[in-house]
Amino acid sequence: MFFGKSSSQTTTTPHNIAILGANALGLYWADIFKNLGHNVFVLCSPKKAEEYNATDFTFRDSAHLKNQRNNFHFGHELPFMPEFLLITVSAQHQISDLTLLCPNILSDTIVINFCFPNLTPILSEIIRKPTINTFFEGWVNRNQNHISIFGRSPRITFNLSDTSEDAPFLRDLFESSDLKIIFNEHENESLWNFAAPFLAHNLLTARFNCNIFDFGKTETGRHQIDTLLEEISRMAQADNIRISTAELLTKVYEIPSAYVSSLQKSIQTKNPLFFQRINTFLLSKTGQNEKKYPFIHQIIQEIRNKY
């Protein structure tokens, strides 16, 4: 057992779980839920399914290493009607992955959307039902067949009331994994509690191509970190969410130094799709107001020039 509880603690009520997205986060969940005794299937293209079903993935955290044959399966067609569907698609595979979804088989499925910026408008058109926007506050990287999670135990925030009809099922599914579970029906609050440190870390590490700890060793670096956090704090405040720069700084420094941000990876692979999603989100919050958020606009321009 690796990310979840040991096999002696597996759940007595197995669920059919589908995961759309064979990226780091998708494989993280596949490993956890399979080891908890659930039936897990990862949706991906036929080409990827053939490759991944023949791949031995190595899973690692700060204390454990597991290198064994996969005990979950990949494919482009679901072998069952899932009770839960977790969507973790990466920007570069967004279009091809979403075409694998079949609305008819998902009529009774609880759909959990981990994508940020979220894909709610697109998803609603494809699956013809609402999704639960969910925020994963953890740090998972994939390097070929190696999956690594850094730092403390992740926290999951569902943009949902804890008295909602789906809440008991989500507790049953996720609490057995020993992760911290939060229900928050206030959409903007859930969004910014996740987005503020996520954006700060991605923008800074992508711009300077180093971790925050190294960049923050100099006075110039610390000043630029403070400037960005102040602008992000004002952006959240424009959405009626108060996040102090001190609180935001603490959250940013809690992100492990070994973690490589999604924006850094997109530059390394010269694939601008994730950058475009981030840029679209920022534009939706800032408009074209460069005078109000000058440092954010400067960083965005510098990152754009890296592709």
Sequence and secondary structure as in RCSB ss.txt:
>XXXX:A:sequence
MFFGKSSSQTTTTPHNIAILGANALGLYWADIFKNLGHNVFVLCSPKKAEEYNATDFTFRDSAHLKNQRNNFHFG
HELPFMPEFLLITVSAQHQISDLTLLCPNILSDTIVINFCFPNLTPILSEIIRKPTINTFFEGWVNRNQNHISIF
GRSPRITFNLSDTSEDAPFLRDLFESSDLKIIFNEHENESLWNFAAPFLAHNLLTARFNCNIFDFGKTETGRHQI
DTLLEEISRMAQADNIRISTAELLTKVYEIPSAYVSSLQKSIQTKNPLFFQRINTFLLSKTGQNEKKYPFIHQII
QEIRNKY
>XXXX:A:secstr
  SS  GGG  SS  EEEEE  SHHHHHHHHHHHHTT EEEEE  HHHHHHHHT   EEE SS EEE   SSEEE
SS SS  SEEEE   GGGHHHHHTT  GGGGTT EEEE  SS  HHHHHHHHSS  EEEEEEEEEEEETTEEEEE
EEEEEEEESS TTSTTHHHHHHHHGGGT EEEE   HHHHHHHHHHHHHHHHHHHHHHSS HHHHTTSHHHHHHH
HHHHHHHHHHHHHTT    HHHHHHHHHTS TT   HHHHHHHTT THHHHHHHHHHHHHHTT TTTSHHHHHHH
HHHHTT 
